[in-house]
């Protein structure tokens, strides 16, 4: 999950965390806030939580399949790429 998000969009300043508990740091000077990214992810079917201003916290279910993780990562990458345009 973390590898898919690193460098996927200019909006992503950094990715941090371990295992399933991770966070995206959004570079809000690139045109979108963490809050706006979370709202767009929600519209596309994925819940996330903005925290500490420009940080998006990701905490998936502890019983999640690899297929579901891949689907979520692909959705996040696509959303972040779309919003950076």
C-alpha positions, 0 to 999 in steps of 0.5 A: 500500500505504501509503495503504491502511494509514494510518488504517485502524485505531486499532491503527496509530500510523503507517506509514513507509517507501518503495516496497515496504519499509515498516513499521507502528508498532502502538499496543499500548495499543489492545489488541494487540501487533505480535507478535499482529498478525503471528500473526493475519496469518499465520493469514490467509495473509500473512507479516510480521515484528515488529521493535523491539517495536511495529513490523511490517516489511513486505517483499514479493517484489520481483516482485509484481503490483499485484493481489497488493499490493492483496490483501495491503493489503486483508487487512492492513486487514481484520485490523487492523480486526478486531483493534481491536474 
